[in-house]
């Protein structure tokens, strides 16, 4: 009978806690929106205890970049890179205030992105005109801190900063020229390093 009583009490406690959980749907309005870079981010943060939460953010990136490439004759030719990705970023946050989702916090995050680089080179001749298409993965880990303001219980402003490391699983790309030359070249972006994370999210809490 005692076991049944404690089991019932545990079930009611879980039932009460599950309904006490809060969540915030968030967007980042400060992502750059220029002809070079277009980025959209949406995510959700859910309180899992009185002081902690879990988040997941999804980002879509489109970027148009310029970079110099070398053909088999070591001639430098300007090329265009169209870079796209889908990125997924889970976060854990610990709130130092009395309530999760409201106040000062510290946390950790991870990042995974599936990248695609479509490269086109047009130098005006068969030996200087080529293309490449490469897909690769990006990984990252970092620490962050910030402050989440809850306004009238339903609106939030989340200001944060952090620092993380990133690395890619690719070193070289294969460029195929119109004269059938094949050139291996190092990918024209850093394959590992540190990256600051600074931003602001606007959200709706429920």
N, C-alpha and C positions, 0 to 999 in steps of 0.2 A: 504493500500500500504506500509506504514511504517512497519507493522508487517511482511509482506512478505519479505521486504528488510532485516530486522534483522534476520528473520528465515533463509534466504539464506546465509547471512553473517556467522551465527552460523554454518550452515552445511559446508560451505567452511572452516571455522576454524577447525572444527572437522576432515574434510577430510585431511587438511594439517597436523594436529597434528598426526593423525593415521599413515600417511606415515613417519612422523618424529620419530616415536617410534623405539627404538632399542632393540635388544634381544641378549643374549649370551647363547649358549649351553655350559655346563660345565661338567667336570669330575674331580674327586679327585684322583690324582696319588699316594698320600701318604697313602691311606688306607692300613692297614697291610695285607700282603699276606704271611702267614705262615701256617704250618700244623695245628696250633691251630685255627687261625682266618682267614677267607676269607670274604672280604667285597668289594662290588662294589657300587659306587654312580654315578648317572648321574642326571643332572638338567638343568633348564633354568631360566634365569633372564630377565625380561621385564621392560623397563622404562615406567612408567605410568604418570609421570609429569616431569618437567625439573629437579627436584631434588630428585625424589623418584622412587622406583622400587618394584616389587613383584617377588618372586622366588618360585620355587617348586623343591625339591630334592627327589629322590626315591633311596632307598638303599636296597640291598639284602645282608643278612648276613648268613654265615655258620660258626659255631664254634664247636670245639670238646674240652670238658672240663673233668676234673677228680674231683670227689667229694666223700667224705665218707658218707655212709648211715648206719642206724641202723635197724636191723630186730626186730621182736617181743621179742627176748631174749636180746635185747640191745647190740648185737654184731655189731661191726663196720666193714663194708665191703666196699671196694672201688668200685665205680661205674663210668660209662662213661655217659656223657651228650652230646647229639647232639642237638645243639640249632640253630634254623633257624628263620628268620623273614623277613617280608617286611615292610619297614619303609617309612613314608611320612612326609616331613618337609617343610611347607610353611614359607616364610620369608617376612618381610617388611624392607626395607632399606631407610634411608634418607641420601642423599649425600650432604656434605657441600661444594662441589666444584660447578663450574658453570654448570656442566652437569652430569646427572645421568649416572651410569655405569662406571664412570671414576673419581677416587679420593677417599678421605677419607669419611667414612660413619659410621653411627651408626644404630642399628636396633633391631628388636625383632623377635623371631621365636617360632613356636610350633612344637610338634613332636607327631606322632602317629605310633605305630608299632604293628603288629600282630605277636606274638611270638608262637613258638612251641618248646617244650622240650621233646625229646625222650630219656628216661633214661633206661639203662640196667645195671644190677648188677649180677655178676657171682662169687659167693663165693665157688663154688665147691660142694654144696649140695642143696637139695630142700628148706631148710629153709634159705639159704643165696643166692639164685638165684631168681631174680625177675625183673620186668620191670614196667615202668610207662610212660604214654604219656599224656601231659597236654598242653593245648592252653590257652593263656591269652593275655591281652592287656597292652601296655606300653604307658604312656602319658608323655608329657614334655612341659615346657615353659622356655624361657631364653632370655637374652640380649646379644648382640654381637657388636663388632666394628671391622673395618678392612680397608684395602686399596685395591682398584681394579685398576690395571694398564691396560690401553688400549694401545696396541703396534701396530703401523701402521694400526689403525682403525679396524682391524679384529681379533687380538689375544689379549687375556686377561690373566693376572695373578692376582688372588684374594687371598690375605693373610688375615686371620681373626682369632679372638679369642673371647671367650665369656664364660658365666657361666649360667647354667640352672638347674632347678630341674626336677626330674623324679619320677614316681610312677607306680606300677603295680596293677592290680585289682585281684590278687590272693595271698593267704597266705600259702596254704598247697597243697601238692600233695598226691595222693593215689598210693602206691606201692603194687603190687600183686606178692606174692612169689609163687614158684612152689608147696609148700606144702599147698597152699590155705590160708596162712596168708595174712591179709590185714593190712597195716601199713600206718597211716597218719603221714606225716612229713612236717615240714616247708620247703618251697621252698628254695633251697641252693644258692640264690642270694639275694642281698639287694632289698627290695621291694619299697624303697623310699630313696631319697638323693639328693645331689648336684653333678653335673658332669661338668668338664671343657670342653670347645669346642675349639679346636685349629686345624687349617688346612690350606690347600692351594688347590685352584681349578685352573685348566687350562681351557681356553674356546676359542670358536670361535664366534666373534660378526658379526651380519649382520643387 
